[in-house]
Amino acid sequence: MPLSLKLPPFEPNLVASVETNPKRLREWLIALPVANPLLAGRQLCDALAACNRVKINADDRIKLLDEYAVIQESLAIELAVLYRVPGLPLKEQAQAAALLARRFCLELADGYKIALTDRLDKRLSFGNNKVVPALIQKIMSQFYSLFQLSCRVYSAVPEGIWLEAHQLFRYAIEAHLIDQTSAEHSPGVARTYKYILLLALAEPQRFAGAELDKVFEIVENYAGYAHFQPISQLGNAAGFFLVSLDEDKPPQYLGSRSLDGYLGGGVLLDTSELVRHLHKSLAVLEAKAPLAQDRGKVLMWIEILRRVSRQWTIATKRTFQRIASHTPVDLCLGLRAAVLCVNDGHGLLEPENIFEDAIEAVEELHDTLPITHWKVINESPGGYALVSENMPAERVRAGEIVALRAQGHKHWMVASVRWLQQMDKQCLEIGLQIITVRASAVMFRPTIGHKGEQYQPALLMPEIPALKQAPMLAAPKGTYISLRELSLLTANGEVMIRVGKLVEQQMGYDLFEYQKTEEIPL
């Protein structure tokens, strides 16, 4: 199949501004003001864009591009310092840094695509069999960097990138180049392509920024256990994903979908062996967790492995159809703010009704409610998709507890931020899953070793017998330890509980079941 790659137009008027001598280009790159990554990034992108728009011999172009690629790594680190922030939306400087990093990836990919096209046009040129797989790998590597960057800032990948990645993989297979080593220490075309597919299937927009490093690590460590299969080899639908090589879209979980009569060009991605290895790693970690020195980090690692494993076995399926809506809603972000909301904007208890060392923690909650305003895009019985403009910067994180209500209403629901997407500088979309429509505010602390330890806010969620749902507590991340005993201060007095099953652990909270052991009225 011939490649049909989108290439930048040639602009002869730029010839005079392009440095075509690799040595002089290297000297110019070394002299760039790297202490100012935004300025250096703009100069690099402009120079590379000009290089991509003039006629240069393919071999000479590759040498120039490789010089740009050397500095890309150091520049990417400096730009990442600016855009890798805890939440969304990004500030103006962070947004500019992310756009420059993205543009650099795209320009480098374009340069290597031009070189690849030129080499393929010279079919009888000596050495093509060595150069072509190396060029395909370099383009794929830029695509993978672009996907990682998009995950970091919760933005969509540019239109057409999926189709070009599929085309390059398909060409490498049909030209029998897929198993050729492209460069020393390079993962190769097939493995890099698996990185891209598995990263998309992991649904990275559901992970907080601090979790994404682990997601990338899992993808790269376990991609070798994923395998491509022809459509005819479809087995159990669990662990099989359809990769449509002639469409500009990511892989899709098959589920109960039949491929009888499928006429498209596609392959299956089989993750069954990969998931088996993930489960083995999980078993080892779970055995070590009780004795681990940094138990919180181990538990976070375990939870991320579980979430990724689920996505690579049976991808998330929407239970209910979404219904379009335009309802304006209020949102309070964060566990502490949600505690205030469900308690009508007040501290949990009056100071004279609680222990002396709990007073400071209660007084911290007497702040003005940080209410933000959103509009519902669509809704279902299980959750909402919301959009907001002009949000305060870096306020929203995936895996955060929020309180939600329709504007003009008093009743607050409790939800979790399941995904984020930054559409542009002004527009942010989030997906919420409702945890409970009824919650009560409490303060808690461990009963053992609590001297000097302040009470912390949490949300108590009642038992729902009809759904066979046990009572639960949403508390700050790191609270959960199985069988731990906690003291809860409620409006009706002190309650002693024992921690039970962990329901989920996110970056913003631990949600777990509990059993009441004692109740001490005020």
N, C-alpha and C positions, 0 to 999 in steps of 0.2 A: 504494500500500500504506500503510495507516495505521500510524503509529509506536506501538510498545508499549514505552515506556521505564520502567525501574524508578525510582520517585520516593520520597523519604522521606515518612513520614506527617506530617500536620499535627498540631501540638500547641498548641491555643489558649492554654494556660497560660504559654507562652513569650513572648506578645505584649509584655508589659511590659518584657522584658529586651532587646528588639531595637531597635537604633538604625536608624530609617528615613529620617533626614535625611542626604543624601550629604555635605553640608558638615561636619556634626558627626562623621560617621563618619570623614571624612578626617582631621580633627583628632585623633580617638582613635587612628587608625592611625599617625599621625606620632609620637604620644607613646608608642608601644609600646617596651618595653625590648629593642631589637634587639641590644644587646650580649649579651643572654642569649637566643640563638635558640630554645632549648627552651621557656623560659617564654613568649616572644612567640608561638611556634608554637602552644602549647596555648591561649593566649588567643584567637588568631585563629581556630583551628579551632572552638573552642566558640562564638564569636560567629557565625561563618558557619553552623555547624550549626543554631543557633537561628533565624537568618534564613531558612534553607531550610525551616523547619517552621512558619512562620506565613504567613497570607494577605497578600500584597502585590500591588499592581497590577503587571502585567508590565513596563511601561516603567520604573516606579520600581525594581523588582527589578534590572533590567539595569544601571541607574545604580549601585546599591549593589554589585553583583557586579563591575563594572568598577573600582570603588575597591579592592576586595579584590585583584583581579587585578594592580593596579599594584604593590602591596607584595609580591605573590607572588614576583616575580623576585628582589628583594633578599633576602627570607627564604630562598628556595631556595638561593641562593649560600651563605648562612651555615650552613644545615643540611647542605649538601653537604660543607663543610669537615669536618664531624663524621663523616659516613658514607662518604666516599670514601677508603677505606683500602686498603693493598696486598693484603690477603687476607681470608679468612673463617675462622671465624665472626666476626661483628661483636661488638664490645664493647657493654656495656649502653647506654652513652650514644649510640653510633653507631646501634644498633638503634632507640632512641627517636627519634633525628633522622630516620631513614629512614621510620619509621611516621608521624611528623608530616607529612613532605613528601608522603607517599602520601595521607594523610587529607585534606590541603589540596586536592590535585588532585581527589580524589573529590567533596569538598564543592562545589568550584567547578563541576565538571561537573554535579553534581546541581542546583545553582542555575540554571545555564543551561538544563538540561533542563526544569525547571519553567517558566521563562520561555518556552521554545520551545513547550511544550505549551499554555500559556495563549494564546500568539499564534495558534497553529494552530486553537484552538477559536473564535477570532474571525475566521472566514474572510473576512468582508466588511470587516475593519478596514483602513483606509487605511495603506499603507506596508508591509504584510506582505511583499511581494516583495523589499524591501530588508533588512528585519530578519531574516527567517527564514534566509537563507544565512549571514548574519553570526553568528547564534546557533549554527547547525550547525558552522561553522568553529571557534567558541570551544570547543564541546564536544569536537570532534576534536582541537583543540590540547591540551586537558587530557588526553585519552586518550594522545596521543603523549608528553607529559611523563611520564605514568604508566608507559608502556612503557619510556622511557629510564631512569626511576628503578628499575624492576624489573630492567633489565639491570645497573645499577650494583651492586645488592645481590644479584643472582642469585636473585631470587624470582619466583614465578609471578604473572601479572596476575590481579586479582580475577575471580571467576566472573561471567559475563554481559557483560563489557566487549567481548569480540570480537563477540558478537551485536549489541550496541547500535551498535558502529562500523559493522558491515555494514548494519544497518537505516538508519542516517543517510545512508550513501553511497547506498543504493538509493533512499531517499526523494528525495534531491537529484537523482538522475537522472530518476526518474519525474515529479517536479514541474518538470523543466527548470530547475533552479537550479544545476546543477553547474558551469556556466561563468560564473556571475555573480561579479563581484568582491565579496568580502565586506567587506574593509577594506583601507586603504592598507598596503602592505608585507606583506600577509598572503599566505601561499602558496596559499590557497584550499582548498576542501573536498577536491577530487580529489587534489591534490598531497599534502596532509597525510595522507590515507588511504593513499597510496602509501608515504609515510614509514613508517607503521605496518606495512604488509605487508612491505616490503623489509627492515625491521629484524628482523622475526620470521624471515624466510627466511635472513638472514645467520647465524642461530644464535648470538646474542651471548653466550650462556653459555659458548661455547668461547673467548672472548677475555679476556685479562687486563684489569684496570681501566685501565691506561695505554694499551691499544690501543683501548678503546671510543670515545674522542674521535674517533679516525680513522674508525672504523666509522660513527659518526653523521655525520661530515663527508661520507663517501662517499655515504651514503643521501641526504642533502639535496642534494648537488651533482649526483647522477645520476638522481634520481627522475623528472625530466622526460622521460627517455628510455624509461621503462617505459610500456606502453600496455595499456589494457583492450580485450579482444576478446570477442565473443559466443562461446558454447560451440561454435557451428557453425563457427567459424573456426579450430579446432584444427589446427595444422600439425605440424611436427617437434616431438616431445615435449620436446626439450631447450630450456629457456628458457620453457616454458609451465607455469603454476601455476594450480590450480583454487581459486577463492575461493568458498566456499559461503556465500551471503548469508543463508541461513536457519538457520545452525548456529553454535553458540558455539565456534568453533575457528579456528585460523590457516589461512593458505593452505597447500595441499598440492602437492608436486611430482607431476606426472602420470606421468612415466616411460612404461612400456608400458601403462598403464591406459587402457582404452577408455571413452569417454563415451557410447557407443551406449545409448540407453534411459535416459539420465540425466534424471531428472524434477525434481531440486531446482532451487532458484533460485540461479543462480551465474553468475560471469563468469570469464574467463581473464585472468591477468596475464602479458603477453608481455614478457620481458626481453631479447630477442635484440638489439635496437638498443642497449640499455643496456650489454650485455656487450661489444659491438663498440667502444663509446666507452671502456670500461674498458681494453680491450686496447690501444687507441691510447695512452692515458695510461701504461700499463705500459711500452710500447715506448720512450716518451720518457724515462721515469725510468731504465730499464735502460741507455739510451745515456749518461745523465748520471752514473750511479752511479760508474764508475771514477775520475772526476775530482772528485767531490763532496768538499767539505771535511769535512762530517759524514757520512761514509759509512755509519756504523752506523744513523743515523736514516733515511737514504734506503733502506737495505736493509730496515729494519723496515716502512717505508711500502710498499715493493714487495711484501713478503710478505703484508701485510694486504690489499692490492688483489687479489693472487692468490687468497687464501682466500675473500674475499667474492665474487669473480668465479665461483669454482667453485660456491659455494652458490647463486648466481643463474642458473647454467646447468643443472647437474644436482645437485640436493640430495643430501646424504650418504644413502647407503642402507646399512642394516645387512646385512653379508654373512652372518652367522650368527644363528640364533635364540638368544635369551637363555634360560637355564635358571635357574629359581629356586634360591636357595641360602641357607644361613645360616652359612657358614663364618666363624669368627673369624680375622682376619688382623692382622699388624703392618705398619705403614707408617712409613717415614722420608722426610721431605719435604725436597726440595732436592738439588741436584747434589752438594754437599760431603758431606751425610749419606749419600747413595746410594753415594758412593765408599767411605766408611768401611764401609758394610754389606757390600759385595761383597768387601771385604778383611778380613772377620771382625772388624770393629770396631777395627782397628789403623791406624796411619799407613801410608803407602804403602811406604816403605823405611826401614831403619835409617839414622840420620844419617851413620854412618861410610861408608856405601855410596853416598852421593850428593854432589853438589857443595855447597860451603859455603853458597852463597846460596840453596839449596833447603831448608835445615834449618828455617828459620822457618816456611815454608809447610807443611812436613810436620807440625811441632809443633802448628800450629793445628788439625789434624785429630784430635788425641788427646783429643777431648772425649767425654763420655758420649753414646752414641747417643740421639738424640731420638726414641724410638719412641713412636708413637701407636697406639691400638687401634681397629679398625673391624670391621664385620660385612659380609660380602658379601650383597647383595640378589639379584643375578643375575649370571650369567657366561656367556661364550662363549669359543671358542678364541682370540678376538682381544682380549678385555678383560673388565673387571669393572665393576659398579656397586656402590659401597660406601656405607655409612651409619655415622655416628659421632655420639655424644652427648658433651656436655661437653668439646669440643675446646678447647685453648688458643686464645685469640683471635688472629685475623689471621695464621694460620699457613699456610693453603692458598690457592694461586693457580692460576688456569688457565694452562696452558702451562708447568708445572713438572715437572721430573724427580723421580720417586720410586722408592724401593726397596720391594718388596712380598714378603711371605712368609706362608704359613699359620702360625698360632701353634703353637709347639712344634717347628717345623722350622728348620733352619739355612740352607737355600738361599734366596737372595734373587733375585728377578726385577727387571728395570728397566722402568718404565712412564712414561707421560706423562699428566698430568691434562688430559683433553679437555673436560670440562664440570663446572660447579658448580651446586648449587641449595641455597639455605638455606631449609629448610622452616619453622623457627621458631627461637626463641632457643637451643634446646638441640640441634637436629637439623640435620646437614649431610650432603648427598648429593654424591658425586663420581663421575665416570665416568673410568675408566683404560683406556688402550690399551697393551698390552704391546709394548715395543720389542724386548726380547731377554730370553731366559731365561739367557743366559750373557754375562757382562761381566767385565772385569778392570780394576783400578784402576791409573791411571798419573798421572804429573805431566808437565806440558808447559810449554814456552815457545818463542817464535819464535827462530830461529837468527840472524836479522838484527836488530840494534839491541836485544839482550837484556841489555846491561850494566845491572846494578842492578834488572832486572826479575825478580820472584820466579817460581818455578814455581807453576803452578796445577793443581788436581786435575781429572781428566777420566775418562771411562769409555770403554774400548776394547771394541768389539763385533766379534766375529770374522766372517770371511767365511762365508756359507752357500751353497755351490755348488749344492745342490739347488734353492734358491729364486733362484739367480742374483743373490744379494745380496752386494755388495762389502763389505769391512771398513769399519767406520764409527767415528767418534769423536764422543762427546757432550761438548762443552766449554762454558764460560760464554758467555753471549750477547756477541756482538761479536768472537768469535775468528775467525769465518770470513772469509777473504780467499782468493779463488781462486788456486791455485798457490803459496800461502804455504808456506814450509818450517818445520816444527816439530821440536823435539827432545823425545822422549818418554823419561821415566825409568820403567822397568818393573822388576819383580822379577828379570828376567834380564839387565838392562843397559840401555844407551841405544839408542834406535831413532830414526833420522831418517825423517820422512815428508813427503810433499808433499800439500797439501790438494787435493781433487778436487771432485766435484759436491756442491752443497748439497742435502741431503735435506729438511730443514725448519728453520725458524728460529722459535723461540717466545720468550716473554718470559723464560723461565728458562734457555734453552740454545740452542746451535747444534748441529745434527746434520748431519754431512757425511761423504762417502766420502774415502778417502785411498789413496795408494800409498806403499809402503815404499821408501826410497832407500838406506838404509845401516843396518847393525846393529852395535853396538859392545858386546860382552859385558863383564860386570863382571870 
